[in-house]
Each structure stands twice: as structure tokens, then as C-alpha cells.
Amino acid sequence: RKAGHTWSEEDARCSGTPTESIAGASAELAFEDERLSAVELVIRPPEDAQGWSKSFRDTKTALVHIFGKSAQRSLTVPEECKAPELFLACVTDGRVTGSVSWSLADGRSVLLSIIGSPPPSTLRVRLTPRLPKM
């Protein structure tokens, strides 16, 4: 709140993030058994193919800067979805998919994904903390 963000108890969402490294993100927290199980940054790219491409690339670059080289990467853009006017519809219906993941030495994991449904389509960065030892 001191940084000018708002917090929603109802859906465990903050209107911003602790860092500006990932532009335009809001934060969602997930809990299991009254413990934090994941932090997810939600990014709503501009409603055009160029804006989506730039947001994905900029977010990936920021994450590489923070966490180093990714462990896995997958991006699918069918030929029929490469036209700028069709790209966003292809994201929404699931034909355009993509993810980049990191497995960190301390047991945490990070996943950048393209999420088409439910609308609005978003980019999501999910940080899963290290699981406690049993």
C-alpha cells in the first residue's frame, strides 16, 4: 500500500508487484493448508500481436536477468495464427501456446505461460516456493 498499490482480500490479489522488473503485472497469491503455495504475476498485454510478442519477450528477458538461463522452453504458433489480425483469437482459443520454466537450485520453480482462457488472455509468471521437507 505504501507503494500506491491496492490489496483485495477477496481474491488475494495486489494491483502491483514488489518490483517493477516485470512491467504491468499484478500479483495473486495462492494458499494451501493456510500456507503460501504460489505467487503468480498476471500481465495483460496490449490487444495486438505486436504487443503480445513484446510483452512475452520483455517478461522472458526480465526473468532470465533474475533467474538465469531457462530450463525448458516451448512456443507454438501455427502458420494460420501468424497474421497479426488472427493472433489474439488464436491465443484465446488455445492454438497459440507457450511456456518457459526455471528450476532453481533452492527448490523453487518459475513458470512463464501464455494463458488464453478464461478471457482476458494473459501472460502469467508463477513462482512456486520450495516445498518443506517431510
ABEGO torsion letter per residue (X at the ends): XAAGBBBBAAAGBBABBABAABBGBBBBBBBBGGBBABBBBBBBBBABAAAAAAAAAAAAAAAAAAAEBBABBBBBBBAAAABAAAAAAAAAAGABBBBBBBBBAAGBBBBBBBBAOBOBBBBBBBBBBBBBBX
